[in-house]
Amino acid sequence: MIVIHASFPIDPDRREEALELIEDLVDESQTEDGMIDYRATTDVAEPNVVRFFERYEDEAALGAHTQTGHFQEFEAALPDLLAGDPEVTRFDVESAEELEL
């Protein structure tokens, strides 16, 4: 499994536009083959930071995601929406289990 965690600082003046694009990106991405989970949320402490949490079955699923129209549309718009540098981290995970609380 591949896990991506990404943080995007959004320009406050472009926040509503960014959130609309992100909502479309999430909705479309969740339907892709090989997608385990795809979520975006605003940071509680920094409401203009959007964090993505993505889980893919494998490299092929991740590669296919980057070729979709919805991803490419978001990627093209992103430079005009940002208020700083994004941070993206990839994790290659061999196993995962849900913890009981």
C-alpha positions, 0 to 999 in steps of 0.5 A: 500500500502507498500512503500520501500525506500532503499539506497545502497552504492556501491563499486566504483570498482564494480559499473558497475557489480552492475548496470547491476544486478540492471537493471535486477532486476528492469526489472523483478520486474516491471512485478510482480503481485501486483507491483505498481512501482519499480525503482532504480536510482543513487544519483545525489550528490553521484553517487555510491549510488543507491536508490530504490523506491518500491510500492506494493499493499499489504503484499502478493506482497512484500512477493512474490517479496522476493521469486523471483529468480531475487531478491534472485540473487541480494540479494546474490550478494549484500554483495560483491557489497556494500561499506557500510551499506544499509538503508531500510525503510518501509512505510505502506500507507493508502492513496496517491494522486498526487500533482499538481505543 
